[in-house]
């Protein structure tokens, strides 16, 4: 059985939970109280020296990065729909999954951390503005990508690329940002129709 170290307000952990639940894979959660600094404890640093979640553990195996975990699970359990093996399709999935991490993730952190989780006297308004400016650039890219397809990689069903991007969109919802119109809104509604995805959202998002 997999053990997933997680925190409810981590979009990176929630994307892994969604995949585990959607595919009925055996797993158990280990809550890491990041709001109380548990991720910086010696005990957790021995599991993940990056002091982040998620971490997937099975026996001696420890995997730290959410997208690496998603790929591992898909490869190990032959989850072809989530991570197609056809080289050209997989390249599309990898491209957008990596785009999510390299281009979108920091904007989400800048906006959400400083708008929601940082103490008021420590909030960085410049970071919020920087994140919003980045999202103003990135959201139209997703909108354009969805012009002739239901899912990011042009597949018949969602892939881990959709899951990664949608988890970031959900996280932005904590700060009040949601796609209001267009194909991006419709695509996100399709993602929210996936029960495992909505069940993984924290109470603050689902309220």
N, C-alpha and C positions, 0 to 999 in steps of 0.2 A: 504494500500500500504506500502511495505517495504521501509525504508530509509537506504541506505548504505553509511556510511562514508568511503571514499576511497582516495587513492593516486595512480596515474598511475604507479609508479615504485615499488609498493608493490605487490609481487607475491601472498601474502596471500589474498589481496583484489581481485586480478584478478581471482583467482580460484572461488571465490564466484560470481563474475560478470559472469563468464562463465556459471555456473550452472543456475543462474537467467535467463540469456539470452537464453540458450539452451532449457529451459523448458517454456519460455514465461511467467514467473511469473512477476506480477506488482511490479515495484520498481523505485525508483528515487535515483540519486547520490547526495551526498554532498561532495564536494571536500575539503580535509584537506591539506592545504599547508605545508606539512612537511618540505619542503626545506626552508620555512620561519619561522619555529618553531611554527606553529599554533597548532600542536599536544600537545604542552606544555602549551597552554593557559588555563586559568581558565575555560573558556567556554567549551573547549573540554574535559578537565580533569573531568568535571562534567558528561560527557557522558561516557568516558572511562578512568578511573584512571590509566590504564596501559600506557597511552599516545602512543598507537599504533593504526594502522588500520589493518583490517576493524572492524567496529562496525555496527551491524544490529539493527535497531530500528523499532519497531512497537508498537505504543501506549506507554505503560509503560514498555514494554519488551526491554531490551538491552542485546545483546549477543556480546561478545568481540572476542573470538578466532575463527579463520577461519574454523578450522575443526569442531568445535561445531556448527558453523553456517551452514556448509554443512550438517551435520547430522540432525540438526533441520529442515531445509528445506526439506530434503528427507523424514523424518518421517512425517512432517505435510502434505506434498503434495503427499505422497505415491509414491515417485519416486523410484520404485522398481529396475529399471535397474541401477541407480546410486548407490543405497545402498540396496542390496538384503536382504530380511528378513530371508531367510534360515539360521539357526544358524551357520552352518559350513562355508558357503560362507561369511556371515557377519563377522565372526571371521577373515577370510583372509583379507577382506577389512579393517577392523579395525587395524589389525596387521601392514599392509603396510602403512596405513595412519598415524598411530602413529610412525612407523619407520621413515617416512619422516620428522616428526616434531622433533623426539628425536635424530636421527642420522644424517640426511642430512641438516636440516635447518641451523645449526650453520656454517657448512662448506660453504654453499652458502653465508651467511652473511659475513663471514671472507673474502671470495674472492671478492665478488661484491662491498661491501661497501668500502673496502680498495683499490680496483683497479679502481673504477669508481666515487664514490660519496665523499669520504674523500678528503679534501684539500691535495695537494701534500706533504706539510710539516707535515701532521698528518697521513699519510698512514703507516700502520703497515705491513711491509714486512714479519715479522714472522707470522702474522695472515694469510696472503695470502698463505704462504708456508704450514702452518698448514691445511688450507682449501683444498689446492690442494692435500696434502697427504691423507686427509680424503676421498676426491672424488676418488682418485686412489684406495682406498679400497672399496668404496661403488658402484661405477659404474659397476664393474664386478659382484656384487651381483644382480643388476637389470638385467644385461645381462644373468646371469645364470637362474634367475627366469623366463625369457621370452623364455627359451629354447623350451618349449613345449606348449606355450600359446600365444595368441595375446595380451591379457590384463593381468595386474598384478595379479588379483585374479582368473584368469582362467575362467572368465565369457565371454559371447558372445559379450558383449558391454563394453565400459569403465565404471569404477566406480569412486567414489570420491578418491580412492587410486591412480588411474591413473592421475586424475586431480591434486591432491596434488603434486605428484612427477613431473609431466610434468610442472607445474608452476615453480618449482625450476629449472628444466632444462632450461626453457625459461629465467629465471633470470640469470643463469650462462652465457647465450648468451650475456648479456650486457657486460660481461668481456671477451668475445671472446671464451668461452668454449662451444662446441657443440659436441654431439656424432658423430664421423666421420664414423664409420663402424658398422656392426653387427646388432644384433636384437634390441639393444637399439636405434640405428638410425632409423630402420624401425618402431619401436613402436612410437617414437617421431613424425615421419612423419604421422602416423595414427592419432595421437592427433592433429597435425596441420591441418589435413583435416576437423576437427570439426570447423565450421565457428565461433561459439561463442568463441572458444578458441583463434583463431588467431585475431579476432576482438578486444579481450580484451588486446592484447599486446600493450605496449607503442610504440610510434613512433620510438624510438631509437632501439627497437628490430626488428621492422618490416622493417627498412630501409635496 
